[in-house]
Amino acid sequence: MLTAAPAYKCPAAPYEAAMLLEHACRKRKLRDKTQLDLFAAEPGPMGVAGPDVSKGVRQMVEDKGIGYHPEHQVAEVDPVARRLKFKNGVEASYDLLAYVPPHRAPRVVREAGRLVVGELGRFSWWAIERRVRGLAGNATWRVAHFFSPHELQELLRTAGFADVVHRSAVFYPPIACFARSGFADVIQHVGRRWFPMTGAFLVVRGAATEEDLRLEHRELTKRSHDFNRRVGSRCSRR
């Protein structure tokens, strides 16, 4: 199992897949004849979920006898010789390779030169409700990190994007009667006008500069990966 880049959708997927493969081998009584390894480009499993969850997932993988190799960024795959070469100089052979390919946006998005990020706003009632659930013992919300508009804007600017702006919506609390009542429109109007930082749905947009649009796609992809790594690092420190 291989993750080709440190940023990809569903951070749990390759670790779940590795354990499902291990289970399939045991079910078919092939486990003693099978060596399973997971080479990850990222420094640890599910970094966005925090260090405790990351450590727990790694322990689950290793307890099943799966070799775990973090910070192994693949540099070359030889399908004929069935060998992997990594940027740190390590090489490995394989019989069957399952992998997460590098992710990239569709061409129309890349050529537009814009990045849009949607998040649950840190200062919203919805985020507060989840923090309370975390304090009450919910493992997921205990380690979750909610971004403020300023944090997301700064991350985009650091990644090289310009003209960074944010918008927010859904200002009423996560209570069904508010959403269905006539007060919802009033709360929305007041929130947009006087408390724009408290919207539950936070959207931040950044645009590439004219110089950026002349760069090779590889460099733009690198910047997007850099943004994702910064997000993961920020969450891991919480």
N, C-alpha and C positions, 0 to 999 in steps of 0.2 A: 504494500500500500504506500502511496506517495502523494504528498501535496506539492504541486509544482511551484506555488507562490504562497507567501505568508497571508495574503488576503483573499478570501473566497466566501461565497454564501454558505450559510449554515455551518458555523464552526464545529458543531458536534458531529457532522456527517462522516468524515473519514474515520473517526474513532469508533463510532457506532458500526460502520462498515467492517472495520478490522475485527471487532468482537463478534459480529455476525458470521464472518468468514471462519473464525476460530470455532464457533458453535457448529457450523456446517461440517467442518472437518471432524469434530468429535462425534457428531451424529452419524457420520459415515464411517466411523472407526478408522479415520486416516490421520488423526492428530499426531500420533507417534512418528508418522512418516513425513510430517509437514512442518516446515519452518516458516513462521510468519514474522514479518518485520514491517514496521511503520516508520518511514522516513518523512519527517515533517520540516517544512521550511521555516515554520514559526518556532519561537523559543519554548512553547509549552501549549498544552491543549486548551482551547477555549479561553484565551487570554482576556477577552471582553467580559467574561463572567467573574473575573477576580481570581486572586491567587489560591484561595481555598478550594474553589471548584476545579481550577486547573490541576492542582495537586491531586485531588480526589479522582479525576478522570484518568490521569496518568497512572495512579495506583491500580485502578480497575483494569487498565490495559495490560500492565506488567504482571498483575496477579494471574492473568490468563496465559502467561508464558509468551506474550507477544513482545518481540524486541522493539523498543522505542528509541528513535534516534532524532532528537530535536535539532533545530538549526542546521539542517542539511538541505541547502538550496541546490536543486538539480541544475547541472550545467549542460549535460549531454546524455542522450539515450541512444544506445546502439541496439536496434531491434534484431539485427542479425546475430550478433554475439550475445544478445540478451544481457547487456551490462549497463549500469548506471554510473555516471561520473558526476560528482558533486563539487561545488566551488571550493570546499575546504580540502580538496584533494582525495577524499575517500571515494572508493569504488565498491560496487556491489553487483552481484549477479542475481538473476531472477529467472524463474520458469513461467510465472504468471504475474503480470503487472496490472494492478488496479490503481487508478490515479485520479486526482482532481486537477484538471488542466488549468492553466492561467486564465483568469476571468478578465474580460474586457467588455466595454460598452458597445452597443451596436454602432455601425459606421455613422449613421445620421447623428447620433449623440456625440461621437468623438469629433466630427467635423464642425459641429455647432460650437464646441469649445466651452461648454457650460457643465457645471456640476451642481446638482440639487440634492440636498440631504434633508430627510424628514425624521423628526424625533419627537418623543414625548417630552414636553417642556418641563424643565426642572422646577419652575415656580408655580406650576398649575395645581389645581385641586386633585387632579388625577394622579400626579406624581406623589403628592402628599399622602393620598389614600394608600398608595403602594408602599411608601416608606413606613406607614403605621403597620401595615401587614407584615413588613419585614421585622419591625421591632417586636411584633407579636409572635415571631418564630418562623415566618415563611422564609425558607432557605433561598428561594429565587430572588425575592425583593430585598432580602437582607444585604446581598452583595451587589445589587444593581446600582448603576450610576446614571443619573439623568443630567443631560447637558443643558446649560443655560444658553441663551442666544449669543452672549459674548464669547463663551467657550467655543462654540461651533464656528463663529465668525473668525476667531483667532486661529483655529485649526486650518480653515480654508486659506486664510492669508499666509500662514506659515508654509503651506503646501504650494504657494505660488499663484493663487487665484486673486483676481482683482474684482472691483465692483461688487463686493460681498454685501448682501442685504439679507434681512430676515423678515418673515411675516408669521403670524400665529392666528389660530382660530380655536373654537370650542372653549369658551370661557366659563360655562356653567359646570357645576360639580358632577361627579359620576353617580348621580341619583336619577333614576328613571323618570320620576315625577317632574323634575326640572326640565328634562328634555322634551316632555310632552306638553308642558304647561305653556301658557302665554308669556310667562316670565322669561323664557329662554331667549326670545328676541331682544328683550330689554337688557338682559345680562350680556348678550353678545355685543350689543351696541355700546354699553358702558365699558366692557372689557376692551374692545377695539380702540375706543377713544381715550380712555384714561389709564388702562392697565394692560398695555400691549405685551408686557413681558410674562403675563400669567396665562397665556393660551396653552391648552393641552397639546394641540398639534402645532409643532414648531417646524418651520421650513426655512432653510438657509440656502441661498443661491450664490454661487461664485462663477465668474466668467474669466476665461483665459484672455490674456492681452494679445494684441496683434502679433507681437513677437512670438508668443507662445504658439499661436496658430501656425507659424512657419516651422515649428520644431517637428522632428520626426515623432511618429506615434509612440515609439518606444520611450521617449522622454516623458510624454504626457502620461503614459501608463505608469511610469516610475513615480510620477508625482501623485497619482491616485493611490498607489500602493503605499507611498510615504504617508499620505493622509490617514489611510486605514491603520497603519502601524502606530501612528500617534494616538489615534482613538483607542486602540487596544492597550497601549502603554498607559494612557490616562486612566482607563478603567482598572487596570491591574494594580495601580497604586492606591486605589480606594480601599 
